[in-house]
């Protein structure tokens, strides 16, 4: 049993059961012991998972191309802020800046990384050594000044702690308790925030859900949107993650939810194993970002699968710009992982929201825009 497991069990013995959201937060973010907070945390191909930037640096170049288009739509402001939250090792930031340094926007941009982990900050500074004059690290959204530009994230919200729900006559919330020195679960009535979420996003009649149906809700994303919308004076919020619209997420067929754990390149569905040593994730309900965002004045610009978005944005142009007319065969193989359905092309979605008077049309959604399905 890990030290973090013992710590959580002792807290439960002392203070009583905790909801799954609190358990997941501790498992992932407990200082020095949580999965993302350990000094020896490893991400990328050598770790338990890897993201689009690890497939090829052209993913970062494409996001750089998107930033140029956004900058132009804002009227080429003297300062264009790029804010990244969940930067990992800094690889995506480096790939974006490598692309942007040959473009006019480079002298106008300021790049902020929101990061609370000292270990990850150190690794990011090493990765971004060439660009330290451009980078500002902050502890949270609240530390930002009001800005014009784009706040973007890639596979961030799937790691936000979620609440677990289970149908037991009515939906109840899962709490984590202990029995005989091991973890067990209890069901308790939902609070007002959870009931409001269910009424808003569960399109199925509640009586159609069988007892035992389990799913997750991400309420932390609402507070995240509220915080960032207060800092974004004008510009864009770009969210890239794996997930579904609410009607698909909370369908009757998805009766075990989407919660998954990753440990040493293997997937399991038991979050009470390898605590602090395995990742815990849940897919994102993109409909919630649209609804909450629009209530905060964020207009929905577009939503579509990552593969369609990258091709529509001009992936072929960036390949030619960076590698000429005859790119190496290995490049094309890695690009398939970014754009084809069997890779990240269908599982990962792109959502762009806008704060300002007139929401622009972006090229990445010109082939396919499914915002009206959210």
C-alpha positions as CSV (number, residue, x, y, z in Angstrom):
1,X,0.0,0.0,0.0
2,X,1.4,3.4,-1.0
3,X,2.0,6.2,1.5
4,X,-0.7,8.2,-0.1
5,X,-3.2,5.4,0.3
6,X,-2.4,5.2,4.0
7,X,-2.8,9.0,4.3
8,X,-6.2,9.0,2.7
9,X,-7.4,6.1,4.8
10,X,-6.3,7.8,8.0
11,X,-8.1,10.9,7.0
12,X,-11.3,8.9,6.4
13,X,-11.0,7.2,9.7
14,X,-10.6,10.5,11.5
15,X,-13.0,12.7,9.6
16,X,-15.4,10.3,7.9
17,X,-16.2,9.5,4.3
18,X,-15.2,11.9,1.5
19,X,-16.8,12.3,-1.9
20,X,-15.0,10.8,-4.9
21,X,-14.1,14.3,-6.1
22,X,-12.0,14.9,-3.0
23,X,-10.5,11.4,-3.3
24,X,-9.5,12.0,-6.9
25,X,-8.0,15.5,-6.1
26,X,-5.8,14.0,-3.4
27,X,-4.7,11.0,-5.6
28,X,-3.7,13.3,-8.4
29,X,-2.5,16.5,-6.7
30,X,-1.5,15.9,-3.1
31,X,1.8,17.8,-2.7
32,X,4.8,15.5,-3.3
33,X,2.7,12.3,-3.3
34,X,-0.1,12.9,-5.9
35,X,0.3,11.5,-9.4
36,X,0.9,14.9,-11.0
37,X,2.8,16.4,-8.0
38,X,5.5,13.8,-7.5
39,X,9.0,15.0,-8.3
40,X,9.6,11.9,-10.4
41,X,6.4,12.1,-12.4
42,X,6.9,11.0,-16.0
43,X,4.6,12.0,-18.9
44,X,5.0,11.3,-22.6
45,X,5.9,8.1,-24.3
46,X,8.1,7.0,-21.3
47,X,5.2,7.5,-18.9
48,X,1.7,6.1,-18.5
49,X,0.2,8.1,-21.3
50,X,1.1,10.5,-24.1
51,X,-0.7,13.4,-25.7
52,X,-0.8,14.9,-29.2
53,X,2.4,16.9,-28.9
54,X,4.3,13.6,-28.3
55,X,3.2,12.3,-31.7
56,X,4.8,15.1,-33.6
57,X,5.9,18.7,-33.2
58,X,3.6,19.7,-36.1
59,X,0.7,19.6,-33.6
60,X,2.3,22.6,-31.9
61,X,3.0,24.3,-35.2
62,X,-0.7,23.9,-36.1
63,X,-1.7,25.6,-32.8
64,X,0.8,28.3,-33.6
65,X,-0.9,28.8,-37.0
66,X,-4.2,29.1,-35.1
67,X,-2.8,31.8,-32.8
68,X,-1.8,33.8,-35.9
69,X,-5.3,33.7,-37.2
70,X,-6.8,34.7,-33.8
71,X,-4.3,37.6,-33.5
72,X,-5.4,38.9,-37.0
73,X,-9.1,38.6,-36.0
74,X,-8.4,40.7,-32.9
75,X,-6.9,43.5,-35.1
76,X,-3.2,42.6,-34.6
77,X,-2.9,44.0,-31.1
78,X,0.5,45.2,-29.8
79,X,0.4,42.5,-27.1
80,X,-1.2,39.1,-27.8
81,X,-1.3,36.9,-24.7
82,X,-1.1,33.1,-25.0
83,X,-2.0,31.5,-21.7
84,X,-1.5,27.7,-21.4
85,X,-2.8,25.7,-18.4
86,X,-1.6,22.1,-18.0
87,X,1.7,22.5,-20.0
88,X,3.2,19.3,-18.8
89,X,6.9,19.3,-19.7
90,X,6.6,22.4,-21.9
91,X,6.9,20.5,-25.1
92,X,3.8,21.9,-26.8
93,X,4.8,25.5,-25.8
94,X,8.2,24.9,-27.4
95,X,6.8,23.6,-30.6
96,X,4.4,26.5,-30.9
97,X,7.1,29.0,-30.2
98,X,9.5,27.3,-32.7
99,X,6.8,27.8,-35.3
100,X,5.9,31.4,-34.3
101,X,9.4,32.8,-34.1
102,X,9.5,33.2,-37.9
103,X,6.2,35.1,-37.9
104,X,5.3,38.7,-37.3
105,X,3.2,37.9,-34.2
106,X,6.3,36.6,-32.3
107,X,7.5,40.1,-31.2
108,X,4.0,40.9,-30.0
109,X,3.2,37.8,-28.0
110,X,3.6,37.1,-24.3
111,X,3.4,33.4,-23.2
112,X,2.1,32.6,-19.7
113,X,2.1,29.1,-18.2
114,X,-0.2,28.3,-15.2
115,X,1.6,25.7,-13.1
116,X,1.7,25.0,-9.4
117,X,4.1,22.1,-9.4
118,X,7.7,23.1,-8.7
119,X,9.0,19.9,-10.4
120,X,7.0,20.6,-13.6
121,X,8.0,24.2,-13.6
122,X,11.7,23.2,-13.5
123,X,11.2,20.7,-16.4
124,X,9.3,23.4,-18.4
125,X,12.0,25.9,-17.9
126,X,14.6,23.4,-19.2
127,X,12.5,22.6,-22.3
128,X,11.9,26.3,-23.0
129,X,15.4,27.5,-22.2
130,X,15.6,29.3,-25.6
131,X,12.4,31.3,-24.8
132,X,12.7,32.2,-21.2
133,X,12.5,35.9,-22.0
134,X,9.0,35.2,-23.4
135,X,7.6,33.0,-20.6
136,X,5.9,34.0,-17.4
137,X,4.9,31.4,-14.8
138,X,2.0,32.0,-12.5
139,X,0.3,29.8,-9.8
140,X,-3.2,30.2,-11.0
141,X,-5.7,32.1,-13.2
142,X,-6.2,34.5,-10.3
143,X,-2.5,35.6,-10.7
144,X,-3.1,36.7,-14.3
145,X,-3.7,40.3,-15.3
146,X,-6.6,41.1,-17.6
147,X,-5.5,40.1,-21.1
148,X,-6.3,40.0,-24.8
149,X,-5.4,36.8,-26.6
150,X,-6.1,33.1,-26.1
151,X,-6.2,30.8,-23.2
152,X,-5.8,27.2,-24.4
153,X,-5.5,23.8,-22.9
154,X,-4.7,20.3,-24.3
155,X,-5.9,17.4,-22.2
156,X,-6.3,19.5,-19.1
157,X,-10.0,19.2,-18.1
158,X,-10.0,15.4,-18.2
159,X,-7.7,15.5,-15.2
160,X,-10.0,17.7,-13.2
161,X,-11.5,15.8,-10.2
162,X,-15.0,14.6,-10.9
163,X,-18.0,13.5,-8.8
164,X,-19.2,10.0,-9.3
165,X,-22.9,9.3,-9.6
166,X,-24.8,6.0,-9.4
167,X,-28.4,5.3,-10.0
168,X,-30.1,3.8,-6.9
169,X,-33.8,4.6,-7.5
170,X,-32.6,8.1,-8.0
171,X,-29.1,9.4,-8.8
172,X,-26.9,9.4,-5.7
173,X,-23.3,10.5,-5.2
174,X,-20.5,8.1,-4.5
175,X,-18.5,8.6,-1.3
176,X,-15.3,6.9,-0.4
177,X,-15.1,5.2,3.0
178,X,-12.9,2.5,4.6
179,X,-13.6,-0.9,6.0
180,X,-11.0,-3.2,7.5
181,X,-8.2,-1.0,6.3
182,X,-9.3,-0.9,2.6
183,X,-11.4,1.4,0.6
184,X,-15.1,1.0,0.0
185,X,-17.9,3.1,-1.4
186,X,-21.1,4.5,0.0
187,X,-24.0,6.3,-1.7
188,X,-25.4,9.5,-0.4
189,X,-28.0,12.0,-1.6
190,X,-26.9,14.6,-4.2
191,X,-26.4,18.2,-3.2
192,X,-28.1,21.1,-5.0
193,X,-25.2,21.7,-7.5
194,X,-25.3,18.1,-8.6
195,X,-29.1,18.0,-9.0
196,X,-28.9,21.2,-11.1
197,X,-26.3,19.6,-13.4
198,X,-28.5,16.5,-13.8
199,X,-31.5,18.5,-14.7
200,X,-29.5,20.5,-17.2
201,X,-27.4,17.9,-19.0
202,X,-29.2,14.5,-18.6
203,X,-31.5,14.5,-21.6
204,X,-32.7,10.9,-21.0
205,X,-35.7,10.6,-18.6
206,X,-34.2,9.7,-15.3
207,X,-36.5,6.8,-14.8
208,X,-35.0,5.1,-17.9
209,X,-31.6,4.7,-16.2
210,X,-31.3,1.2,-14.6
211,X,-30.1,0.9,-11.0
212,X,-26.3,0.5,-11.0
213,X,-25.8,3.0,-13.9
214,X,-22.7,5.0,-13.1
215,X,-21.3,8.2,-14.6
216,X,-19.3,11.3,-13.7
217,X,-19.9,15.0,-13.6
218,X,-17.2,17.7,-13.8
219,X,-18.2,20.7,-11.7
220,X,-14.7,22.0,-11.4
221,X,-14.8,23.1,-15.0
222,X,-17.6,25.6,-14.2
223,X,-15.4,27.4,-11.7
224,X,-12.5,27.3,-14.1
225,X,-14.6,29.0,-16.8
226,X,-15.8,31.6,-14.3
227,X,-12.2,32.4,-13.3
228,X,-10.8,32.7,-16.7
229,X,-13.7,34.7,-18.2
230,X,-13.0,37.3,-15.5
231,X,-9.4,37.7,-16.8
232,X,-10.1,37.4,-20.5
233,X,-10.8,41.0,-21.7
234,X,-11.2,40.0,-25.3
235,X,-10.2,36.9,-27.2
236,X,-10.5,33.1,-27.3
237,X,-10.7,30.1,-25.1
238,X,-9.5,26.9,-26.9
239,X,-10.1,23.5,-25.3
240,X,-8.7,20.3,-26.7
241,X,-9.6,17.1,-25.0
242,X,-11.4,13.8,-25.3
243,X,-15.1,13.8,-24.6
244,X,-18.6,14.0,-26.0
245,X,-21.7,16.2,-26.2
246,X,-24.0,15.6,-23.2
247,X,-26.5,13.6,-25.2
248,X,-23.8,11.1,-26.1
249,X,-22.0,11.2,-22.7
250,X,-25.1,10.4,-20.7
251,X,-26.6,7.9,-23.1
252,X,-28.1,4.7,-21.7
253,X,-25.5,2.6,-23.4
254,X,-22.6,4.3,-21.6
255,X,-23.7,2.7,-18.3
256,X,-20.2,2.6,-16.6
257,X,-19.3,6.1,-17.4
258,X,-15.9,7.1,-18.7
259,X,-13.6,6.9,-15.7
260,X,-10.3,5.2,-16.5
261,X,-6.9,4.7,-14.8
262,X,-3.5,4.4,-16.5
263,X,-0.7,2.6,-14.8
264,X,2.5,1.6,-16.6
265,X,0.9,1.7,-20.0
266,X,-2.0,-0.4,-18.9
267,X,-5.6,0.7,-18.5
268,X,-7.9,-0.3,-15.6
269,X,-11.2,1.0,-14.1
270,X,-10.2,0.8,-10.4
271,X,-9.1,4.2,-8.9
272,X,-8.3,2.6,-5.6
273,X,-5.3,0.8,-6.9
274,X,-1.8,2.3,-7.2
275,X,-2.9,5.5,-5.6
276,X,-0.5,8.3,-6.4
277,X,1.1,6.1,-9.0
278,X,-1.6,5.9,-11.7
279,X,-3.4,8.6,-13.6
280,X,-7.2,8.9,-13.2
281,X,-9.2,10.6,-16.0
282,X,-12.8,11.1,-17.1
283,X,-14.0,12.3,-20.5
284,X,-15.2,15.9,-20.8
285,X,-18.9,16.9,-21.3
286,X,-18.3,19.6,-23.9
287,X,-22.0,20.7,-23.7
288,X,-21.3,21.9,-20.2
289,X,-18.5,24.3,-21.4
290,X,-20.9,25.7,-24.0
291,X,-23.8,26.3,-21.6
292,X,-21.7,27.7,-18.8
293,X,-19.5,29.7,-21.2
294,X,-22.5,31.4,-22.9
295,X,-23.9,32.3,-19.5
296,X,-20.6,34.1,-18.9
297,X,-20.6,35.9,-22.2
298,X,-18.4,33.4,-24.1
299,X,-19.7,32.8,-27.6
300,X,-19.3,29.4,-29.2
301,X,-17.2,29.7,-32.3
302,X,-16.8,26.1,-33.2
303,X,-16.7,22.4,-32.2
304,X,-15.4,19.4,-34.1
305,X,-13.1,16.4,-34.0
306,X,-9.4,17.1,-33.8
307,X,-8.6,15.4,-37.1
308,X,-11.1,17.5,-39.1
309,X,-10.0,20.6,-37.4
310,X,-6.3,20.2,-38.2
311,X,-7.0,19.3,-41.9
312,X,-9.4,22.3,-42.2
313,X,-6.9,24.6,-40.6
314,X,-4.3,23.8,-43.3
315,X,-2.2,20.9,-42.1
316,X,-0.9,20.4,-45.6
317,X,0.3,24.0,-45.8
318,X,2.2,23.7,-42.5
319,X,3.8,20.4,-43.5
320,X,5.1,22.1,-46.7
321,X,6.1,25.3,-44.8
322,X,8.2,23.2,-42.3
323,X,9.4,20.3,-44.4
324,X,9.1,21.2,-48.1
325,X,7.4,19.2,-50.9
326,X,8.7,15.8,-49.9
327,X,8.4,15.1,-46.2
328,X,9.9,11.9,-44.7
329,X,7.6,8.9,-44.6
330,X,7.9,8.7,-40.8
331,X,6.4,12.2,-40.6
332,X,3.2,11.1,-42.4
333,X,2.9,8.0,-40.1
334,X,2.9,10.2,-37.0
335,X,0.5,12.6,-38.6
336,X,-2.0,9.8,-39.0
337,X,-2.1,9.4,-35.3
338,X,-3.2,13.1,-35.0
339,X,-5.9,13.1,-37.7
340,X,-7.2,9.6,-38.3
341,X,-10.2,8.2,-36.3
342,X,-8.3,5.2,-35.0
343,X,-5.7,7.7,-33.5
344,X,-6.6,10.9,-31.8
345,X,-8.4,12.3,-34.8
346,X,-11.9,11.3,-33.6
347,X,-11.6,10.8,-29.8
348,X,-10.2,14.3,-29.3
349,X,-12.4,17.3,-29.9
350,X,-11.6,21.0,-30.3
351,X,-13.9,23.7,-28.8
352,X,-13.2,27.4,-29.3
353,X,-15.2,30.1,-27.5
354,X,-14.9,33.9,-27.9
355,X,-15.3,36.9,-25.7
356,X,-16.0,40.1,-27.6
357,X,-18.7,41.8,-29.7
358,X,-18.7,39.7,-32.9
359,X,-17.6,36.1,-32.8
360,X,-15.4,35.4,-35.9
361,X,-15.4,32.4,-38.1
362,X,-12.2,30.3,-37.8
363,X,-10.8,28.3,-40.7
364,X,-10.4,25.2,-38.5
365,X,-14.2,24.8,-38.5
366,X,-14.8,25.6,-42.1
367,X,-15.1,21.9,-43.1
368,X,-17.2,20.8,-40.2
369,X,-18.7,22.7,-37.3
370,X,-20.8,20.7,-34.8
371,X,-21.4,23.4,-32.3
372,X,-25.1,23.1,-32.8
373,X,-25.0,19.5,-31.6
374,X,-23.7,20.5,-28.1
